[in-house]
Amino acid sequence: MSKHTMTALCPFGLDGIEVEIKFSCLFGAPAQGPTYSSGGQPADPDEIELISVTYANSINDEMAKMLEAWAVEYLADEGFAGALEIAASNTRR
């Protein structure tokens, strides 16, 4: 498992909030076809997990929780491909 950092613009507020997202990446494995001795193995998907979110301005605890929840969703959806690209460029497979 490797650790990486990316920046993103959270759409909260009028101008959004620029955040730094630290995440871990565990690359999956492709499916393996059937062999003489086994029926094969299904693919293991790539996994991205949030470590922390850092922001420049001071915010209250409730907003910090909202930013963390947003970052989890961002990494699972819109930011997933970008996070994989960053991890792949920083990690030798």
C-alpha positions as CSV (number, residue, x, y, z in Angstrom):
1,M,0.0,0.0,0.0
2,S,1.4,3.4,-1.0
3,K,0.6,6.9,0.3
4,H,0.1,9.9,-1.9
5,T,-1.2,13.5,-2.0
6,M,-3.5,15.4,-4.4
7,T,-5.2,18.8,-4.3
8,A,-8.8,19.3,-5.2
9,L,-11.4,22.1,-5.1
10,C,-14.3,21.2,-2.8
11,P,-17.5,23.0,-4.1
12,F,-18.5,24.3,-0.7
13,G,-19.1,28.1,-0.4
14,L,-19.0,30.7,-3.2
15,D,-15.5,30.1,-4.4
16,G,-15.0,26.6,-3.1
17,I,-12.4,25.4,-0.7
18,E,-9.0,24.1,-2.0
19,V,-8.0,21.1,0.0
20,E,-5.0,18.7,0.1
21,I,-6.1,15.1,0.2
22,K,-3.8,12.4,1.5
23,F,-4.7,8.9,0.5
24,S,-3.5,5.4,0.3
25,C,-3.6,3.2,-2.8
26,L,-3.6,-0.5,-3.1
27,F,-3.5,-1.7,-6.7
28,G,-5.7,-4.7,-7.6
29,A,-5.0,-7.6,-9.9
30,P,-6.5,-8.6,-13.2
31,A,-8.7,-11.7,-13.4
32,Q,-7.0,-14.9,-14.2
33,G,-8.6,-17.4,-16.6
34,P,-9.3,-21.0,-15.8
35,T,-6.4,-23.4,-15.7
36,Y,-6.2,-27.2,-15.6
37,S,-6.2,-27.2,-11.8
38,S,-8.6,-24.3,-11.0
39,G,-11.6,-22.4,-12.3
40,G,-9.6,-19.1,-12.3
41,Q,-9.6,-16.1,-10.1
42,P,-11.8,-13.0,-10.3
43,A,-10.2,-9.5,-10.6
44,D,-9.3,-7.6,-7.5
45,P,-10.2,-3.9,-7.9
46,D,-7.9,-1.0,-7.2
47,E,-8.6,0.5,-3.7
48,I,-8.2,4.2,-2.7
49,E,-8.6,5.1,1.0
50,L,-8.7,8.6,2.6
51,I,-6.0,9.3,5.1
52,S,-6.6,13.0,5.8
53,V,-7.8,16.3,4.4
54,T,-5.9,19.5,4.9
55,Y,-7.3,23.0,4.2
56,A,-5.7,26.5,4.5
57,N,-8.4,28.4,6.4
58,S,-9.5,27.6,9.9
59,I,-13.0,26.0,10.0
60,N,-15.2,24.7,12.7
61,D,-15.5,21.0,13.6
62,E,-18.8,20.5,11.7
63,M,-17.3,21.9,8.5
64,A,-14.2,19.7,9.0
65,K,-16.5,16.6,9.2
66,M,-18.3,17.7,6.0
67,L,-15.0,18.2,4.2
68,E,-13.9,14.7,5.2
69,A,-17.1,13.2,4.1
70,W,-16.9,15.0,0.8
71,A,-13.3,13.8,0.3
72,V,-14.3,10.2,0.8
73,E,-17.0,10.6,-1.9
74,Y,-14.6,12.5,-4.2
75,L,-12.0,9.7,-4.0
76,A,-14.7,7.0,-4.6
77,D,-16.1,8.8,-7.7
78,E,-14.9,11.9,-9.5
79,G,-11.3,11.8,-8.1
80,F,-10.7,8.1,-8.3
81,A,-9.1,8.1,-11.8
82,G,-6.9,11.0,-10.8
83,A,-5.8,9.4,-7.6
84,L,-4.9,6.2,-9.4
85,E,-2.9,8.2,-11.9
86,I,-1.0,10.0,-9.2
87,A,-0.3,6.7,-7.4
88,A,0.8,5.0,-10.6
89,S,3.2,7.8,-11.4
90,N,4.7,7.7,-7.9
91,T,4.9,3.9,-7.5
92,R,6.7,1.2,-9.4
93,R,4.6,-1.8,-10.0
